[in-house]
Amino acid sequence: MVVSEMHLRRWPLVRAPASIVQFVRLLDSADREEELAAMRALPSAGPIEPCSRPRHLSGTLAPGLAFTWERHSEASTTTLFVTGGAAIRPALTDALAWAGSLPGKVIRASRVQLVEDEAAALALLPELGFAADDLVTCYIGDAPGERQARIWSDFRLREDGFGVILAAACGMAPGAFSRTLQRLQELGNYRNLALLGLPVAREGWRALDRIEAMLGETNRAVARPEVTDDDLLEDVTRLSMELVAQASASDFRMSATAAYATIVEERLAELNIAAIPGQVSLADFTQRRFLPAVRTCAAHRRRAEQLSQRTSQALALLRVRIETRIENQNGLLLASMERSASRQLRLQQLVEGLSVVAVSYYALGLIAKVLEGVEELGLRIHAHVGTALLAPLVLAGVWLAIHRMKRRILGPEEGK
C-alpha cells in the first residue's frame, strides 16, 4: 500500500483533438462508502485495480472514452477522456450522467478542449465565449525553451456549472502534453480546495472581533479592585472556551488551505509559464485572485494564535492578582497572629506573676502558723516579725521554682 502510493498516477496519453471532463468532489465518510459501491459496480471494458478499498482506478467506458478516478485526503477526482467522434455521444452522455451522480459536493467541474495548434484554437475561441476582460492566456510546458502548449480561459462558470479551458498542443509530444494538462488541472483543483478556507476565515474573523472586544474588557476589569476574582475567572474561562471552539471549527480548514496553497505554488512553478506580451498569464491571475485569499486565511490563523497568547497573558495577570491578594491576606493573618501571640505572652507573664504571689502568700501563711506555734511554746521568737523577714526569701524561692519547672517542661529556649 505504501509503495503503491509512491508511484505517480499519470493520465493516459492525450492527443488533440480531444476533450477532458473532470469533477472534483468533497466527501465525508458516508459519501466514501457510497462512492466505493459506485466504483465496484462500474461497467468497464478496461482493467480495474483489484483492491477492496482502492484509491486509484482507471479504465475504458467505451471505445474512445476512458476514465480515471483518484481519492485524495478529503476529495475525489473523476476524469473522462474523450478521444472519439460523434459516434460516442450516447456513451459520453451516460458517462457524464454517471460521473455527475456520484456522491459528494462538487467544488470544481471543468472541461478542457484540446486542439492541435494555435490556428485551430483561434478559430474555436468565438464559440467558447470567453469574456475579453477576464481572458487569461499563456504558454505552459515541461521546461522553458522547449515546445510549449498554449491555454486560454476566463475561469468563469458557464450556465451548466462547468469552467472551460482551451489548450493547443503546439507540437508537444503526447507524453509531455498529458503531464502538462494534468499539472494544469491539479493547479485548479488544489486552488479550489485551498479557497474552501476563505468563507471559514471570513466568518471566523467576525468571531475573533467579538472575542478581542471581550478580551479588552476583561483586561480593563483586571485593574479594577471592585471586580471580584470569581467574575474575572469566569470571563477568562469563557474567552478561552470561545477561542478553543473557534480553533476547533477553523484550524483544520486553515491548515488545509496552507497545505493546498503550497501545492498550488509547486504546480505553478512546474508549469514553467511563459507570458505573452499584452496578455494576462496564469501566474498573473493566480497572484491577483488566489494569493490574497490565502493570505487572508493565514492572517486569520495568526490572529487566532495572537488572541490565544493574549488570553493566556490575561489569565497570568489574573493569577498574579489572586496570588497578590492571597499574600496580602496571609500577611494580615500573620500580623494578627503575632499580635495575639504577644497578648498571650503578656497574659502568661501576668498569670505567672500572680501565681508567684499566690503561692508565696499561701507559703507565708503556713510559715506564720508554724512560727506562731513555736512562739506559744515559749521560745523567744516573734511570729509576725519572722514572717516579714522570710517574705522576700519565699517570693524569690517560689519564683525560681516556677521558672525551673517551666524550663524543664518547655525546654531551655521556650522556658525563658
Buried (B, 14 or more C-beta within 10 A) or exposed (E): EEEEEEEEBEBBEBBBBBBBBBBBBBBEEEBBEEBBEBBEEEEBEEEEEEEEEBBBBBBBBBEBBBBBBBBBEBBBBBBBBBBBEEEBEEBBEBBBEBBEEBBBEBBBBBBBBBBBBBEBBBEBBEEBEBEEEEBBBBBBBBEEEEBBBBBBBBBEEEEEEBBBBBBBBBEBBEEBBBBBBBBBBBBBBBBBBBBBBBEBBEBBBEBBEEBBEBBEEBBEBBEEEEBEBEEBBEBBEEBBEBBEEBBEEBBEBBEBBBBBBEBBBBBBEBBBBBBEEEEBBBBBBBEEBBEEBBEBBBEBBEBBEEBBEBBEEBBEBBEEBEEEEEEEEEEEEEEEEEEEEEEEEEEEEEEBEEEBEEBBEEBBEEBBEEBBEBBEEEEEEEBEEBBEEBBEEBBEBBBEEBBEEBBEEEEEEEEE
